[in-house]
Amino acid sequence: MSGIKGMQHYSAEKKQEAIRLFLEEGLTYREIAERLKIRKRERIRMWVQDYRRRGSGLFTRHSGRPRKTTDEKTYIAQLEMENKLLKKLQSELQKDMLAKRDIGQSIISRKNSK
């Protein structure tokens, strides 16, 4: 989800620069917002608070559910399994169609069954 409609997302570099300007150069939130073209000063304050709580790892960690990663071997194994299932389904459907048409039965079995 991308958040509220019209919500601006800022890069990690821009956030780090805003934090640096506040902590090292002592600029105010207003000055930083004007310099870096950030809409709300409140955001900068939140970034600084998060940085003070979590440290420099703030920008390297990702929140939310981790993405599914499929390596090549797993993907190939999955495709092979699907292939087997599809072949089995196809052969069963073919047998079913032949049985419905009464094709594929030998003449001898018909004579013996009467």
Secondary structure, 3 states (H helix, E strand, C coil): CCCCCCCCCCCHHHHHHHHHHHHCCCCCHHHHHHHHCCCCHHHHHHHHHHHHHHHHHHHCCCCCCCCCCCCHHHHHHHHHHHHHHHHHHHHHHHHHHHHHHCCCCCHHHHHHHC
